[in-house]
Amino acid sequence: MLVHHIGGRPYKGGSSFSGAAGPFFFVPTLEHMHDDLPPDLPRLEAIETYLALTLARVREKKADLQRREQERQRGAEARPPVPDWLIEQALGRDTPPVYVHVGGCHMAGKRSKGVPREVALRALVDGVPACTHCRPDTELGILE
């Protein structure tokens, strides 16, 4: 058994292992100061098994994250561009439009659809209100 003397008394600190032969205290000596692994085969095998299982989990997680990132990139590439102009429709099928928006306006509702510049201009001229947040009338050069 390795025993260090600290302050005149024997010191048996460090990790311990109880086996058939009784407790065993591992105290690193100077030549093993940077060796933080246990000196016996059963514990080394247990650590090896744990590390192999952990490495497999890390590789699975890494592959999953790489797949997600690829899917996100494919989705971003496949997404259609934001339209330049939106017209927001009311709830009813035959009701007039509610607002004209600049494409990407945060106030545009779910019933908005992309339209060409000419359609947005015609809607504003015909009296469809301009969104007060994105001001498509200013963007289109219509002054009141």
ABEGO torsion letter per residue (X at the ends): XBBBBBGGBBBABEBBBBBAAEBBBBBBBAAAAABABBABAAAAAAAAAAAAAAAAAAAAAAAAAAAAAAAAAAAAAABBBBBABBBBBBABAABBBABBBBBGBAABBAABBBBBAAAAAAAAAAGBBBBAAAGAAAAAGBBX
